Amino acid sequence: MERVLTTITRYSMFTAGDRVGVAVSGGADSVFLLHALQALAPRWNLQLRVLHLDHGLRGEESAGDAKFVGELAERLGLACHVAQCDVGGLKWKDRDNLEQTGRRARREFYMGFLRDGSLDLVATGHTRSDQAETVLFRFLRGSGTAGLAGVRPVTTDGMVRPLIETEREDIERYLREAGISWREDSTNASPDFARNRIRHSLLPQLTREWNPALRENLARTAEWAQDEEAYWEAEIERLAALRFTVRPPAVLFRSEDMRTAPPAVARRLIRRAIQLVKGDLRDICFQHVERILRMARAGEGDGRMQVPGLDVCRSFDWIRVAPPGTAPREFRLPVQPPGEFVLPDGSRVKVELIESSGECNCVYNSKVVAILNWGEESGSVELRNWRPGDRYHPIGRAKPEKLKFLFQEARIPLWERQEWPILTIGENIVWARHFGPALNHAATAASRSVLRVSEGRG
């Protein structure tokens, strides 16, 4: 109990009056966790509830686990929430994925209580032994520092692990001496699961033949990696704010920023961009990050690649990370000045009629403001997105140009072109974002009534 108390105190897991859900499977670790928190609860006036998810994978054995947990909670005078989930009916390709699916189902069950506000925290029975196995498992899978951080004692979404510094053997010894029973999950001995092979075969072999202190070293590696990650998380958050352009659902960054950054920074920034768009880093491995980094390091050119759950595209010096199938949104908006229009990309275009002061040509070079002659053209006025084949004669050009050529010359990324706003009167383009008014529609000192077109965001 003292070790558990030390861990809770070290990581400031609880505050006074916390409502804590205790994840109890019926196994030794979770049963010990429940008894330990029941004994320590008065120190923080914790309000405990028992949480149990029946995966439905082991028939009567699973039902027996649920019954055991319910009776244990009743003896301790605690409320118990039992739910069922047909994990076997969910999609999985092999036994390891089945195990992973079960973990995700449990997590979703626990997170439901945190999201609806009925609990402040959920405590799980991960031990120091679990930590060592996790670090070794992730190392074998090719994880970087983030993966080697293993199981975190406290997470930002409300999970705490009071047993993370306690060995499994010590837990079982305590339960036997105290005469406390627990349930054994028959699948824990099955070699079909990678973690079981690590627990029962690989880790004991490595401990015997290579390093008797291997478990302790692996757990210390996790602590070291967690401290490293804590620093990097804060630093990458700061750098991302400087280098990312966030346009939901996409994140954009300059390839030059990745090319010139140290590899450790570039890789972490790319992972952060993926996480912002995808919501997590699930199924993302070192090779995915490296492919994006190679795309950024290329001197010139366009490119596109698919990584799990993402579409990554480079155009000129910009790279865009977006969900797959993010299609451009066409728009056609009738314009009757004055008016303000919010476009699909989140920008705004404002049109207003003003009386000319005779100095209208002073804004021709502005990238966000244009002055158009008004009243001499007939036809409906429309604000729409660019279409392939569009051309017009902007001020400063000797002849009409295709907008596609102007895009290439101005290095406008491909994904921005498709929602690029232009203003038309009848069939004629009279204004285009960035490129300004058409030559024969620009206001002059002689114009009496003019249309002011301005842009902004937000």
LINHUQUI-V771900 format. One record per pair of residues at least 6 apart in sequence whose ideal C-beta (glycine too) atoms are under 6 Angstrom apart, sorted by the first residue. I is the first residue (numbers start at 1). J is the second residue. D is the distance in whole Angstrom. If there is no record, write none. Layout:
{{I/J/D} {I/J/D}}
//
This chain:
{{1/36/6} {3/166/5} {4/36/5} {4/162/5} {7/162/6} {7/165/5} {8/162/5} {11/153/5} {11/154/5} {13/160/4} {14/44/4} {16/44/5} {16/45/6} {17/45/5} {18/46/5} {18/120/5} {18/121/6} {19/47/5} {19/119/5} {19/120/5} {20/46/5} {20/48/6} {20/121/5} {20/123/6} {21/49/5} {21/51/5} {21/113/5} {21/119/5} {21/122/4} {22/34/5} {22/37/6} {22/48/6} {22/50/6} {22/123/5} {23/51/5} {23/124/5} {24/30/4} {24/34/5} {24/50/5} {24/52/6} {24/69/5} {26/65/4} {26/68/5} {26/69/5} {26/183/4} {27/182/6} {28/171/6} {28/172/5} {28/175/6} {28/182/4} {29/125/4} {29/127/6} {29/171/6} {30/125/4} {31/182/4} {32/171/5} {32/175/6} {33/125/4} {33/163/6} {38/76/6} {41/48/6} {48/78/5} {49/79/5} {50/73/4} {50/78/5} {50/80/4} {51/81/5} {52/66/6} {52/69/4} {52/82/5} {53/83/5} {53/85/6} {53/106/5} {53/109/5} {54/62/5} {54/66/5} {54/84/5} {55/85/6} {55/87/4} {55/102/5} {56/62/6} {56/84/6} {56/86/5} {57/87/6} {57/88/5} {65/183/5} {66/82/5} {68/183/5} {70/80/5} {73/80/4} {83/109/6} {85/105/5} {87/101/6} {87/102/5} {87/105/5} {90/101/5} {92/98/5} {92/101/5} {95/192/4} {95/193/6} {96/194/5} {99/193/5} {110/122/4} {113/119/4} {114/158/4} {121/158/5} {121/160/5} {122/159/6} {123/160/5} {123/162/6} {124/161/6} {125/163/6} {126/151/5} {126/161/4} {126/164/6} {127/163/5} {127/166/5} {127/168/5} {128/165/6} {128/166/6} {128/167/5} {128/219/5} {129/167/6} {129/168/4} {131/150/5} {131/151/5} {131/219/5} {131/222/5} {132/215/4} {132/218/4} {132/219/5} {133/198/5} {133/199/6} {134/150/5} {134/151/6} {135/148/6} {135/150/5} {135/218/4} {135/221/6} {135/222/5} {136/198/6} {136/218/6} {137/198/6} {138/147/4} {142/286/6} {145/225/5} {145/228/6} {146/229/6} {148/221/6} {148/225/4} {149/222/6} {149/225/4} {149/226/5} {149/229/5} {150/222/4} {153/161/5} {153/164/5} {154/160/5} {190/196/6} {191/197/5} {206/214/6} {207/214/5} {232/268/6} {236/268/5} {236/272/5} {240/272/5} {243/253/5} {243/257/5} {244/251/5} {244/253/5} {245/252/4} {249/323/5} {250/320/5} {250/322/4} {251/273/5} {251/276/5} {251/277/5} {251/321/5} {252/318/6} {252/320/5} {253/319/6} {254/317/5} {255/296/4} {255/317/5} {255/319/6} {256/317/6} {258/266/5} {258/296/4} {259/296/6} {259/297/5} {266/293/6} {267/289/5} {270/289/5} {270/292/5} {273/321/5} {274/284/6} {275/281/6} {277/321/5} {278/309/5} {278/310/6} {283/308/4} {288/307/4} {291/305/6} {292/312/6} {295/303/5} {295/314/5} {296/319/6} {302/314/6} {302/315/5} {303/314/4} {304/313/5} {305/312/5} {310/321/6} {311/322/5} {311/324/5} {312/321/5} {313/320/5} {315/413/4} {315/414/4} {316/411/4} {316/413/6} {318/413/5} {320/415/5} {328/418/3} {328/419/5} {329/344/4} {330/385/5} {331/385/6} {332/382/6} {332/384/5} {333/341/5} {333/383/4} {334/382/6} {335/351/6} {335/381/4} {335/383/5} {337/351/5} {337/352/6} {337/353/5} {338/352/4} {339/351/6} {340/348/6} {340/350/4} {341/349/5} {341/383/6} {342/348/6} {343/421/6} {344/419/5} {345/419/5} {347/457/5} {348/456/5} {349/421/6} {349/455/6} {350/454/5} {351/451/6} {351/453/5} {352/452/5} {354/450/6} {354/452/5} {356/447/5} {356/448/6} {356/450/5} {358/445/5} {360/371/4} {360/443/4} {360/450/6} {363/369/5} {363/371/6} {364/395/6} {367/434/6} {368/455/4} {369/454/5} {370/431/5} {370/436/5} {370/437/5} {370/453/5} {371/443/4} {371/450/5} {371/452/6} {372/430/6} {372/437/5} {372/441/5} {372/443/6} {372/451/4} {373/441/6} {373/443/5} {373/447/5} {374/449/5} {374/450/5} {374/451/4} {375/449/5} {377/425/5} {379/425/5} {379/426/3} {381/425/5} {382/424/5} {383/421/6} {383/423/6} {385/419/5} {386/403/6} {386/417/6} {386/420/4} {386/422/6} {390/403/5} {391/400/5} {391/402/5} {392/400/6} {392/429/4} {392/438/5} {393/400/4} {393/438/6} {393/439/5} {394/435/5} {394/436/6} {395/436/6} {395/439/5} {395/442/6} {406/435/6} {407/417/5} {420/433/6} {421/433/5} {422/429/5} {422/432/5} {423/430/5} {423/431/4} {430/438/5} {430/441/4} {431/437/5} {431/453/6} {443/450/4}}
//
